[in-house]
Amino acid sequence: YKVTIIPRGRALGVTMFLPVEDRYSNSKQRLESKISSLYGGRIAEELIFGAERVTTGASNDIERATDIARNMVTKWGLSDRMGPLAYSEDEGEVFLGRTVTQHKQMSDDTAHAIDEEIRGVIERNYSRAKQILIENMDKLHAMSKALMKYETIDRDQIDAIMRGEEPKPPADWTEDDNSKGNPPSMRLPPADSGDVVGDPAGSH
């Protein structure tokens, strides 16, 4: 995994989870962890700047987290309450109210239960992410400092920060890079990489 604050495409900053091996399916635990990670940027803003100064930068992350939660409940059978059933065929609906109104594919009670379950998945993982950041504020500040200095940090540097150590510079980074404002030339995956957490440009 890598984190960068270098603008890339429509993203003002990107977190990339680079797969160690090909992955054809995801566990419930992994999906919930992904939802938590998608809310990390927004929660960090809230903790550092206060709730009134949270920006719209996480709009894409929120959309993706909600989409994962919706699929967990309505498509992948990962909700204990709703069971291993498929409830929606409309990929464009985040919640199901409009679909139910237009097509009456299920009862209003079922649609309401689905909406509640989706919200529960989001709120549970949002709370978990917030608690993790609160307990690791020193690491949050250390990572921010490293990103301001190097602009891109990789797994080795992130692991060092999580151990409470000072991260080493990237292999091809020199003090001249910092003084000249040149970003380290670290290779990044394609812009359409699946495991990317980023802020869409123009949403601030």
Z-matrix of the N, CA and C atoms (Angstrom, degrees):
N
C 1 1.440
C 2 1.519 1 110.59
N 3 1.317 2 114.72 1 153.39
C 4 1.463 3 122.18 2 179.05
C 5 1.520 4 109.26 3 -141.25
N 6 1.320 5 115.40 4 154.80
C 7 1.459 6 122.04 5 175.00
C 8 1.517 7 107.38 6 -130.60
N 9 1.327 8 116.51 7 134.58
C 10 1.459 9 120.02 8 178.29
C 11 1.521 10 110.24 9 -138.91
N 12 1.329 11 115.48 10 148.96
C 13 1.465 12 120.84 11 172.56
C 14 1.521 13 110.21 12 -106.86
N 15 1.334 14 116.56 13 10.60
C 16 1.459 15 120.67 14 176.46
C 17 1.525 16 108.38 15 -77.74
N 18 1.336 17 118.95 16 123.19
C 19 1.474 18 120.37 17 178.08
C 20 1.520 19 110.54 18 -56.65
N 21 1.337 20 115.00 19 138.60
C 22 1.460 21 119.93 20 -175.35
C 23 1.517 22 108.87 21 -147.78
N 24 1.325 23 117.01 22 112.91
C 25 1.449 24 120.36 23 -174.94
C 26 1.514 25 109.33 24 63.98
N 27 1.336 26 116.67 25 -127.68
C 28 1.464 27 121.64 26 177.66
C 29 1.526 28 111.89 27 -90.89
N 30 1.328 29 117.07 28 0.99
C 31 1.463 30 120.33 29 -177.14
C 32 1.519 31 110.78 30 -95.59
N 33 1.328 32 116.31 31 132.04
C 34 1.457 33 121.47 32 176.40
C 35 1.521 34 111.24 33 -79.80
N 36 1.307 35 116.74 34 -24.45
C 37 1.452 36 123.14 35 176.79
C 38 1.513 37 107.83 36 -158.51
N 39 1.332 38 117.25 37 151.70
C 40 1.464 39 119.81 38 -172.32
C 41 1.522 40 110.23 39 -138.31
N 42 1.329 41 115.78 40 138.27
C 43 1.456 42 122.84 41 168.18
C 44 1.517 43 107.70 42 -113.39
N 45 1.342 44 116.39 43 124.25
C 46 1.463 45 120.89 44 -176.27
C 47 1.520 46 110.45 45 -116.93
N 48 1.333 47 115.95 46 129.77
C 49 1.449 48 121.99 47 175.36
C 50 1.521 49 106.94 48 -102.33
N 51 1.320 50 116.53 49 104.16
C 52 1.457 51 120.59 50 -175.37
C 53 1.524 52 108.97 51 -85.61
N 54 1.327 53 118.90 52 122.47
C 55 1.469 54 120.97 53 -175.43
C 56 1.517 55 112.17 54 -68.76
N 57 1.336 56 115.37 55 133.95
C 58 1.456 57 120.19 56 175.18
C 59 1.523 58 109.81 57 -74.73
N 60 1.315 59 117.50 58 -29.87
C 61 1.455 60 122.77 59 179.40
C 62 1.522 61 108.70 60 -146.87
N 63 1.324 62 116.05 61 163.02
C 64 1.458 63 120.01 62 177.73
C 65 1.527 64 109.44 63 -61.65
N 66 1.343 65 115.65 64 136.67
C 67 1.459 66 120.00 65 -178.08
C 68 1.523 67 108.60 66 -126.35
N 69 1.327 68 116.24 67 119.30
C 70 1.457 69 121.11 68 -176.39
C 71 1.527 70 112.50 69 -102.90
N 72 1.314 71 116.90 70 -10.38
C 73 1.457 72 120.57 71 176.64
C 74 1.521 73 108.35 72 -152.07
N 75 1.324 74 115.99 73 163.84
C 76 1.454 75 121.88 74 -178.62
C 77 1.521 76 110.08 75 -125.12
N 78 1.312 77 116.36 76 142.84
C 79 1.459 78 120.77 77 175.20
C 80 1.527 79 109.53 78 -81.98
N 81 1.316 80 115.76 79 162.74
C 82 1.462 81 120.76 80 176.22
C 83 1.523 82 110.25 81 -59.04
N 84 1.320 83 116.62 82 -40.74
C 85 1.464 84 120.77 83 179.95
C 86 1.525 85 111.11 84 -61.72
N 87 1.322 86 116.85 85 -43.62
C 88 1.461 87 120.41 86 -179.46
C 89 1.528 88 110.72 87 -66.29
N 90 1.311 89 117.52 88 -41.18
C 91 1.460 90 120.89 89 -179.82
C 92 1.526 91 110.97 90 -64.45
N 93 1.328 92 116.84 91 -41.63
C 94 1.455 93 119.28 92 179.05
C 95 1.525 94 110.78 93 -67.47
N 96 1.324 95 117.35 94 -36.33
C 97 1.461 96 120.28 95 176.26
C 98 1.524 97 110.84 96 -64.63
N 99 1.330 98 116.20 97 -36.29
C 100 1.462 99 119.74 98 178.38
C 101 1.528 100 110.56 99 -66.10
N 102 1.333 101 116.56 100 -40.08
C 103 1.465 102 119.89 101 176.79
C 104 1.526 103 110.05 102 -60.76
N 105 1.327 104 116.78 103 -45.30
C 106 1.467 105 120.34 104 178.85
C 107 1.521 106 111.10 105 -59.29
N 108 1.328 107 116.73 106 -43.97
C 109 1.466 108 119.91 107 -178.06
C 110 1.522 109 111.60 108 -66.42
N 111 1.329 110 117.36 109 -33.28
C 112 1.459 111 120.49 110 179.75
C 113 1.528 112 111.76 111 -64.97
N 114 1.317 113 117.19 112 -26.86
C 115 1.464 114 120.44 113 179.41
C 116 1.529 115 112.98 114 -90.16
N 117 1.332 116 117.55 115 -1.49
C 118 1.460 117 120.58 116 -176.06
C 119 1.518 118 114.01 117 -57.82
N 120 1.336 119 117.01 118 -45.13
C 121 1.458 120 120.34 119 -177.65
C 122 1.513 121 112.58 120 -64.37
N 123 1.319 122 116.49 121 -44.96
C 124 1.466 123 120.38 122 179.85
C 125 1.525 124 111.10 123 -63.99
N 126 1.332 125 116.17 124 -42.83
C 127 1.461 126 119.57 125 -179.41
C 128 1.524 127 110.56 126 -65.74
N 129 1.336 128 117.04 127 -39.37
C 130 1.467 129 120.29 128 177.95
C 131 1.525 130 110.63 129 -60.16
N 132 1.333 131 117.18 130 -41.50
C 133 1.466 132 120.40 131 176.18
C 134 1.527 133 110.79 132 -58.82
N 135 1.316 134 115.76 133 -44.99
C 136 1.465 135 120.33 134 -178.34
C 137 1.524 136 111.52 135 -63.44
N 138 1.337 137 116.49 136 -42.84
C 139 1.458 138 120.41 137 -177.75
C 140 1.525 139 111.95 138 -69.85
N 141 1.322 140 117.21 139 -37.11
C 142 1.464 141 121.03 140 -175.92
C 143 1.526 142 112.01 141 -84.45
N 144 1.327 143 116.75 142 -44.52
C 145 1.465 144 120.52 143 -172.29
C 146 1.532 145 114.06 144 -104.75
N 147 1.335 146 117.42 145 -14.63
C 148 1.453 147 120.70 146 -177.67
C 149 1.516 148 111.90 147 98.35
N 150 1.328 149 116.23 148 153.82
C 151 1.468 150 121.78 149 -174.72
C 152 1.516 151 112.50 150 -60.34
N 153 1.334 152 117.64 151 -32.65
C 154 1.461 153 120.73 152 -176.84
C 155 1.521 154 112.53 153 -73.74
N 156 1.334 155 117.83 154 -13.55
C 157 1.466 156 120.73 155 -177.57
C 158 1.529 157 112.33 156 -112.50
N 159 1.322 158 117.22 157 14.55
C 160 1.468 159 120.71 158 174.06
C 161 1.526 160 108.63 159 -67.38
N 162 1.333 161 117.04 160 134.28
C 163 1.460 162 121.62 161 -176.96
C 164 1.524 163 111.41 162 -96.78
N 165 1.323 164 115.52 163 177.91
C 166 1.470 165 121.77 164 177.59
C 167 1.525 166 111.81 165 -87.87
N 168 1.314 167 117.41 166 8.20
C 169 1.462 168 120.70 167 -174.93
C 170 1.512 169 115.03 168 -60.99
N 171 1.329 170 117.62 169 -23.61
C 172 1.467 171 120.60 170 -176.98
C 173 1.522 172 112.70 171 -93.33
N 174 1.327 173 118.07 172 15.25
C 175 1.468 174 120.22 173 -174.45
C 176 1.524 175 112.19 174 -58.94
N 177 1.325 176 117.21 175 -41.57
C 178 1.463 177 119.76 176 179.47
C 179 1.523 178 111.28 177 -68.21
N 180 1.328 179 116.63 178 -39.09
C 181 1.464 180 120.38 179 177.51
C 182 1.526 181 111.23 180 -62.81
N 183 1.333 182 116.65 181 -41.00
C 184 1.466 183 120.85 182 178.55
C 185 1.523 184 110.36 183 -63.56
N 186 1.326 185 116.42 184 -42.31
C 187 1.467 186 120.52 185 178.96
C 188 1.520 187 111.04 186 -61.75
N 189 1.322 188 116.52 187 -43.34
C 190 1.466 189 120.39 188 -178.89
C 191 1.525 190 111.46 189 -68.83
N 192 1.329 191 117.03 190 -39.73
C 193 1.465 192 120.26 191 178.12
C 194 1.522 193 110.70 192 -63.29
N 195 1.334 194 116.30 193 -42.35
C 196 1.463 195 120.61 194 179.00
C 197 1.524 196 110.74 195 -65.21
N 198 1.310 197 117.05 196 -37.49
C 199 1.462 198 121.35 197 179.00
C 200 1.528 199 110.85 198 -64.46
N 201 1.335 200 116.55 199 -41.97
C 202 1.462 201 120.15 200 177.31
C 203 1.527 202 110.29 201 -62.50
N 204 1.331 203 116.49 202 -46.43
C 205 1.469 204 120.39 203 -179.93
C 206 1.524 205 111.08 204 -61.79
N 207 1.332 206 116.79 205 -42.20
C 208 1.464 207 120.67 206 179.21
C 209 1.525 208 111.12 207 -61.53
N 210 1.330 209 116.60 208 -44.72
C 211 1.462 210 120.00 209 179.66
C 212 1.526 211 111.65 210 -66.27
N 213 1.321 212 117.03 211 -36.33
C 214 1.463 213 120.14 212 177.18
C 215 1.524 214 111.16 213 -59.02
N 216 1.331 215 115.77 214 -39.55
C 217 1.466 216 120.91 215 -176.03
C 218 1.520 217 112.29 216 -83.62
N 219 1.345 218 117.73 217 -42.51
C 220 1.466 219 120.80 218 -169.67
C 221 1.521 220 114.92 219 -101.19
N 222 1.331 221 118.12 220 -16.52
C 223 1.462 222 119.52 221 -173.70
C 224 1.527 223 113.35 222 -124.42
N 225 1.319 224 117.50 223 -40.64
C 226 1.463 225 120.67 224 -170.91
C 227 1.520 226 113.56 225 -97.11
N 228 1.309 227 118.90 226 -0.50
C 229 1.460 228 121.50 227 176.95
C 230 1.512 229 114.54 228 63.83
N 231 1.343 230 117.66 229 34.30
C 232 1.461 231 121.79 230 -176.57
C 233 1.521 232 112.63 231 -104.83
N 234 1.324 233 116.38 232 21.86
C 235 1.462 234 121.47 233 175.67
C 236 1.522 235 108.85 234 -112.62
N 237 1.328 236 116.68 235 121.28
C 238 1.465 237 120.16 236 178.71
C 239 1.523 238 110.78 237 -62.07
N 240 1.318 239 116.44 238 -36.97
C 241 1.464 240 120.74 239 -176.69
C 242 1.528 241 111.65 240 -69.91
N 243 1.331 242 117.79 241 -43.30
C 244 1.461 243 121.14 242 -175.26
C 245 1.526 244 112.59 243 -90.09
N 246 1.326 245 117.09 244 -18.14
C 247 1.451 246 120.19 245 176.61
C 248 1.520 247 113.85 246 80.51
N 249 1.336 248 117.47 247 176.93
C 250 1.466 249 122.88 248 -177.78
C 251 1.526 250 112.28 249 -81.29
N 252 1.323 251 116.42 250 64.75
C 253 1.458 252 122.35 251 -178.91
C 254 1.521 253 109.97 252 -127.25
N 255 1.344 254 116.18 253 153.44
C 256 1.466 255 121.68 254 173.92
C 257 1.523 256 107.86 255 -98.03
N 258 1.333 257 116.66 256 124.62
C 259 1.459 258 120.79 257 -173.26
C 260 1.519 259 114.50 258 -108.62
N 261 1.325 260 119.04 259 -18.24
C 262 1.458 261 119.50 260 -173.98
C 263 1.512 262 110.79 261 -140.93
N 264 1.334 263 115.59 262 140.65
C 265 1.458 264 121.33 263 175.61
C 266 1.520 265 111.64 264 -107.23
N 267 1.328 266 116.87 265 -3.28
C 268 1.464 267 121.32 266 -175.69
C 269 1.514 268 109.64 267 -94.59
N 270 1.344 269 117.37 268 106.93
C 271 1.451 270 121.87 269 -178.04
C 272 1.516 271 112.03 270 -70.13
N 273 1.329 272 118.24 271 -19.49
C 274 1.451 273 121.04 272 -174.16
C 275 1.507 274 114.86 273 -85.30
N 276 1.325 275 118.32 274 -6.99
C 277 1.454 276 120.55 275 -176.82
C 278 1.522 277 110.40 276 -98.32
N 279 1.320 278 117.04 277 125.22
C 280 1.453 279 121.25 278 175.58
C 281 1.519 280 109.45 279 -76.37
N 282 1.333 281 116.56 280 -51.03
C 283 1.454 282 121.52 281 170.01
C 284 1.526 283 107.59 282 -112.12
N 285 1.301 284 117.48 283 170.20
C 286 1.459 285 119.77 284 -164.35
C 287 1.516 286 115.38 285 -103.22
N 288 1.322 287 118.70 286 -0.08
C 289 1.455 288 120.29 287 -174.86
C 290 1.508 289 113.85 288 -54.12
N 291 1.344 290 117.36 289 -48.12
C 292 1.460 291 119.96 290 -177.27
C 293 1.532 292 111.05 291 -67.70
N 294 1.321 293 116.39 292 -38.65
C 295 1.462 294 119.25 293 178.75
C 296 1.524 295 110.98 294 -61.33
N 297 1.316 296 115.38 295 -44.56
C 298 1.467 297 119.89 296 -179.55
C 299 1.515 298 110.35 297 -63.35
N 300 1.327 299 116.51 298 -42.99
C 301 1.460 300 120.86 299 -178.70
C 302 1.518 301 111.34 300 -62.02
N 303 1.332 302 116.86 301 -41.34
C 304 1.455 303 120.96 302 -175.00
C 305 1.524 304 112.59 303 -79.86
N 306 1.324 305 116.17 304 -39.32
C 307 1.466 306 118.82 305 -169.84
C 308 1.525 307 114.23 306 -116.88
N 309 1.307 308 117.33 307 -13.27
C 310 1.466 309 121.22 308 179.89
C 311 1.522 310 111.52 309 50.15
N 312 1.353 311 115.94 310 49.84
C 313 1.458 312 120.31 311 179.38
C 314 1.530 313 111.96 312 -76.24
N 315 1.327 314 116.58 313 -16.95
C 316 1.455 315 120.92 314 -179.37
C 317 1.517 316 108.55 315 -155.41
N 318 1.315 317 115.98 316 170.99
C 319 1.462 318 119.98 317 -179.31
C 320 1.524 319 110.62 318 -72.67
N 321 1.332 320 115.34 319 158.04
C 322 1.459 321 120.20 320 176.95
C 323 1.525 322 110.95 321 -61.47
N 324 1.318 323 117.15 322 -35.28
C 325 1.462 324 120.65 323 179.56
C 326 1.526 325 110.99 324 -63.92
N 327 1.339 326 115.94 325 -41.83
C 328 1.462 327 119.83 326 179.08
C 329 1.521 328 110.61 327 -65.75
N 330 1.334 329 116.93 328 -43.66
C 331 1.465 330 120.72 329 178.90
C 332 1.522 331 110.74 330 -60.80
N 333 1.327 332 116.44 331 -40.89
C 334 1.462 333 120.59 332 179.05
C 335 1.526 334 110.70 333 -64.96
N 336 1.331 335 116.65 334 -40.71
C 337 1.463 336 120.91 335 178.96
C 338 1.526 337 110.83 336 -63.87
N 339 1.340 338 116.23 337 -38.75
C 340 1.461 339 120.45 338 178.42
C 341 1.523 340 110.47 339 -64.54
N 342 1.330 341 116.52 340 -45.86
C 343 1.464 342 120.19 341 178.21
C 344 1.531 343 111.04 342 -58.69
N 345 1.325 344 116.65 343 -42.06
C 346 1.463 345 120.71 344 179.28
C 347 1.527 346 110.86 345 -64.30
N 348 1.324 347 116.31 346 -39.73
C 349 1.462 348 120.22 347 -178.79
C 350 1.522 349 110.81 348 -68.49
N 351 1.330 350 117.86 349 -41.19
C 352 1.467 351 121.31 350 176.63
C 353 1.523 352 110.02 351 -60.35
N 354 1.329 353 115.69 352 -46.74
C 355 1.464 354 119.89 353 178.48
C 356 1.529 355 110.98 354 -60.90
N 357 1.326 356 116.64 355 -38.68
C 358 1.459 357 120.12 356 179.41
C 359 1.518 358 112.31 357 -63.26
N 360 1.337 359 116.83 358 -42.08
C 361 1.466 360 120.84 359 177.79
C 362 1.524 361 110.22 360 -60.40
N 363 1.335 362 116.38 361 -46.16
C 364 1.461 363 121.00 362 -179.64
C 365 1.523 364 110.77 363 -63.13
N 366 1.320 365 117.32 364 -50.10
C 367 1.466 366 120.63 365 -175.71
C 368 1.525 367 111.45 366 -63.98
N 369 1.338 368 116.92 367 -38.04
C 370 1.465 369 120.18 368 179.51
C 371 1.526 370 111.08 369 -63.08
N 372 1.318 371 116.87 370 -44.97
C 373 1.460 372 120.06 371 -177.16
C 374 1.520 373 112.74 372 -79.24
N 375 1.326 374 117.49 373 -27.88
C 376 1.467 375 120.82 374 172.87
C 377 1.528 376 109.33 375 -63.99
N 378 1.326 377 116.31 376 -45.83
C 379 1.466 378 120.77 377 179.38
C 380 1.520 379 111.04 378 -63.18
N 381 1.331 380 116.67 379 -39.82
C 382 1.463 381 119.81 380 179.36
C 383 1.521 382 110.62 381 -63.92
N 384 1.346 383 116.67 382 -44.88
C 385 1.460 384 120.55 383 179.64
C 386 1.527 385 110.97 384 -62.17
N 387 1.318 386 116.65 385 -41.40
C 388 1.469 387 120.57 386 -179.69
C 389 1.521 388 110.91 387 -63.65
N 390 1.331 389 116.85 388 -42.51
C 391 1.458 390 120.36 389 179.72
C 392 1.523 391 110.97 390 -64.63
N 393 1.334 392 117.01 391 -39.73
C 394 1.467 393 120.92 392 178.46
C 395 1.521 394 110.38 393 -61.14
N 396 1.335 395 117.08 394 -44.47
C 397 1.461 396 120.25 395 -179.54
C 398 1.524 397 111.60 396 -67.93
N 399 1.325 398 117.41 397 -40.03
C 400 1.465 399 120.38 398 178.28
C 401 1.528 400 110.46 399 -60.09
N 402 1.332 401 116.44 400 -40.90
C 403 1.461 402 120.75 401 -178.58
C 404 1.525 403 112.49 402 -75.89
N 405 1.328 404 117.29 403 -12.48
C 406 1.467 405 120.80 404 -176.84
C 407 1.527 406 111.64 405 -129.13
N 408 1.329 407 116.85 406 39.48
C 409 1.456 408 120.40 407 -178.81
C 410 1.525 409 112.02 408 -60.90
N 411 1.332 410 117.02 409 -34.37
C 412 1.460 411 119.23 410 178.84
C 413 1.522 412 111.13 411 -62.54
N 414 1.326 413 116.62 412 -38.26
C 415 1.462 414 120.66 413 179.42
C 416 1.523 415 110.92 414 -72.99
N 417 1.330 416 116.99 415 -33.85
C 418 1.461 417 120.50 416 176.03
C 419 1.524 418 110.31 417 -61.55
N 420 1.334 419 117.07 418 -45.09
C 421 1.461 420 120.68 419 179.04
C 422 1.529 421 110.98 420 -67.68
N 423 1.341 422 117.24 421 -37.50
C 424 1.465 423 120.51 422 178.94
C 425 1.521 424 110.89 423 -65.17
N 426 1.334 425 116.56 424 -39.88
C 427 1.461 426 119.96 425 178.84
C 428 1.523 427 110.95 426 -67.99
N 429 1.327 428 116.51 427 -39.26
C 430 1.459 429 120.43 428 176.64
C 431 1.523 430 110.58 429 -61.04
N 432 1.326 431 116.54 430 -43.41
C 433 1.469 432 121.38 431 179.43
C 434 1.528 433 110.90 432 -62.67
N 435 1.347 434 116.16 433 -43.15
C 436 1.467 435 119.92 434 -179.97
C 437 1.522 436 111.24 435 -65.02
N 438 1.325 437 117.22 436 -39.56
C 439 1.464 438 120.67 437 179.32
C 440 1.524 439 111.43 438 -67.66
N 441 1.313 440 117.32 439 -38.02
C 442 1.457 441 119.96 440 177.84
C 443 1.526 442 110.97 441 -65.06
N 444 1.322 443 116.70 442 -30.60
C 445 1.464 444 120.49 443 -178.89
C 446 1.523 445 112.26 444 -84.39
N 447 1.349 446 116.68 445 -47.44
C 448 1.462 447 120.95 446 -172.85
C 449 1.526 448 113.70 447 -101.26
N 450 1.304 449 118.29 448 -19.14
C 451 1.465 450 126.22 449 -178.93
C 452 1.522 451 113.95 450 73.09
N 453 1.325 452 117.50 451 -31.72
C 454 1.467 453 121.92 452 175.75
C 455 1.522 454 108.41 453 -137.19
N 456 1.331 455 116.75 454 131.05
C 457 1.460 456 120.75 455 175.76
C 458 1.521 457 108.78 456 -126.65
N 459 1.339 458 115.17 457 149.46
C 460 1.460 459 120.00 458 -175.58
C 461 1.525 460 110.68 459 -113.37
N 462 1.312 461 115.25 460 -168.72
C 463 1.467 462 120.36 461 -173.90
C 464 1.523 463 112.27 462 -60.45
N 465 1.340 464 117.30 463 -43.90
C 466 1.463 465 119.80 464 -177.96
C 467 1.524 466 111.20 465 -60.50
N 468 1.327 467 116.20 466 -41.96
C 469 1.462 468 119.69 467 -179.41
C 470 1.532 469 111.36 468 -70.23
N 471 1.329 470 116.02 469 -40.38
C 472 1.466 471 119.76 470 178.29
C 473 1.527 472 110.38 471 -63.50
N 474 1.338 473 116.55 472 -43.27
C 475 1.465 474 119.89 473 178.55
C 476 1.527 475 110.93 474 -61.72
N 477 1.337 476 116.97 475 -39.46
C 478 1.466 477 120.63 476 178.63
C 479 1.528 478 110.62 477 -62.74
N 480 1.327 479 116.18 478 -43.38
C 481 1.464 480 120.43 479 178.36
C 482 1.526 481 110.40 480 -61.75
N 483 1.335 482 117.14 481 -42.56
C 484 1.462 483 120.57 482 -179.05
C 485 1.530 484 111.84 483 -67.25
N 486 1.340 485 117.14 484 -23.35
C 487 1.472 486 120.95 485 175.57
C 488 1.528 487 111.49 486 -85.79
N 489 1.323 488 116.96 487 -2.18
C 490 1.456 489 120.98 488 -178.34
C 491 1.508 490 113.49 489 82.80
N 492 1.341 491 117.34 490 17.70
C 493 1.461 492 122.09 491 -178.90
C 494 1.526 493 111.01 492 -100.91
N 495 1.320 494 115.44 493 161.53
C 496 1.459 495 120.85 494 175.20
C 497 1.528 496 108.44 495 -76.41
N 498 1.334 497 118.96 496 123.56
C 499 1.469 498 119.84 497 -178.77
C 500 1.522 499 111.87 498 -70.27
N 501 1.329 500 115.60 499 140.37
C 502 1.460 501 120.44 500 176.66
C 503 1.527 502 109.61 501 -77.24
N 504 1.333 503 117.46 502 154.59
C 505 1.470 504 120.02 503 177.43
C 506 1.527 505 110.47 504 -65.43
N 507 1.346 506 117.55 505 157.12
C 508 1.463 507 120.13 506 172.64
C 509 1.524 508 110.25 507 -57.17
N 510 1.321 509 116.45 508 155.19
C 511 1.463 510 121.03 509 -174.70
C 512 1.522 511 112.55 510 -57.38
N 513 1.341 512 117.75 511 -36.36
C 514 1.463 513 120.51 512 -176.06
C 515 1.528 514 112.46 513 -102.77
N 516 1.334 515 116.85 514 20.09
C 517 1.466 516 120.86 515 -176.91
C 518 1.518 517 110.28 516 -100.38
N 519 1.330 518 117.37 517 140.49
C 520 1.460 519 122.57 518 175.20
C 521 1.518 520 108.63 519 -130.91
N 522 1.320 521 116.44 520 166.68
C 523 1.460 522 120.47 521 177.42
C 524 1.521 523 111.04 522 -60.49
N 525 1.356 524 116.28 523 -27.98
C 526 1.466 525 119.71 524 177.77
C 527 1.520 526 110.93 525 -62.50
N 528 1.342 527 116.61 526 -34.62
C 529 1.466 528 120.05 527 178.38
C 530 1.518 529 110.22 528 -60.13
N 531 1.325 530 115.81 529 -41.18
C 532 1.459 531 120.11 530 -178.76
C 533 1.520 532 111.47 531 -68.10
N 534 1.330 533 116.49 532 -43.30
C 535 1.462 534 119.89 533 -177.50
C 536 1.515 535 112.26 534 -71.73
N 537 1.332 536 117.03 535 -29.91
C 538 1.460 537 120.96 536 -179.46
C 539 1.523 538 112.64 537 -90.03
N 540 1.331 539 115.76 538 -10.55
C 541 1.460 540 118.61 539 -179.14
C 542 1.507 541 113.30 540 76.29
N 543 1.350 542 117.09 541 20.88
C 544 1.460 543 120.22 542 179.76
C 545 1.519 544 109.63 543 -90.42
N 546 1.344 545 119.33 544 126.89
C 547 1.458 546 121.16 545 179.64
C 548 1.507 547 111.09 546 -71.26
N 549 1.331 548 118.54 547 147.49
C 550 1.456 549 120.92 548 175.12
C 551 1.516 550 110.29 549 -61.62
N 552 1.318 551 116.72 550 141.88
C 553 1.470 552 121.08 551 -173.99
C 554 1.511 553 110.45 552 -86.95
N 555 1.331 554 116.41 553 65.22
C 556 1.457 555 121.16 554 178.98
C 557 1.512 556 109.38 555 -89.69
N 558 1.307 557 116.63 556 138.78
C 559 1.455 558 121.33 557 -177.45
C 560 1.518 559 110.03 558 -72.36
N 561 1.328 560 115.94 559 134.72
C 562 1.456 561 122.34 560 178.70
C 563 1.520 562 108.85 561 -116.27
N 564 1.344 563 117.88 562 150.47
C 565 1.463 564 120.67 563 178.25
C 566 1.513 565 110.53 564 -72.12
N 567 1.334 566 118.23 565 167.86
C 568 1.463 567 121.40 566 -179.96
C 569 1.511 568 111.74 567 -56.13
N 570 1.331 569 116.11 568 155.51
C 571 1.464 570 121.11 569 -175.75
C 572 1.513 571 112.77 570 -63.40
N 573 1.339 572 118.05 571 -22.52
C 574 1.459 573 120.38 572 -178.24
C 575 1.523 574 112.39 573 -95.37
N 576 1.343 575 116.26 574 17.68
C 577 1.457 576 120.00 575 179.10
C 578 1.516 577 110.41 576 -57.62
N 579 1.318 578 117.47 577 138.46
C 580 1.456 579 121.29 578 -172.77
C 581 1.510 580 114.61 579 -68.20
N 582 1.340 581 117.74 580 -40.81
C 583 1.457 582 120.33 581 -175.30
C 584 1.513 583 110.51 582 -96.89
N 585 1.318 584 115.91 583 71.05
C 586 1.456 585 121.54 584 -179.77
C 587 1.516 586 108.69 585 -126.44
N 588 1.312 587 116.29 586 130.99
C 589 1.453 588 122.07 587 174.23
C 590 1.511 589 106.79 588 -112.16
N 591 1.333 590 118.01 589 121.02
C 592 1.458 591 118.89 590 -177.08
C 593 1.500 592 112.74 591 -152.36
N 594 1.327 593 115.50 592 167.55
C 595 1.453 594 122.68 593 178.39
C 596 1.513 595 109.31 594 -103.35
N 597 1.342 596 119.66 595 123.63
C 598 1.451 597 121.33 596 -178.88
C 599 1.517 598 111.80 597 -70.48
N 600 1.312 599 116.80 598 131.07
C 601 1.452 600 120.52 599 178.18
C 602 1.513 601 110.00 600 -63.60
N 603 1.323 602 115.41 601 147.63
C 604 1.452 603 119.81 602 178.55
C 605 1.502 604 114.02 603 84.20
N 606 1.331 605 117.85 604 -0.52
C 607 1.459 606 119.84 605 -178.84
C 608 1.514 607 111.83 606 -97.48
N 609 1.339 608 117.68 607 -5.97
C 610 1.466 609 120.47 608 176.13
C 611 1.517 610 109.56 609 -79.03
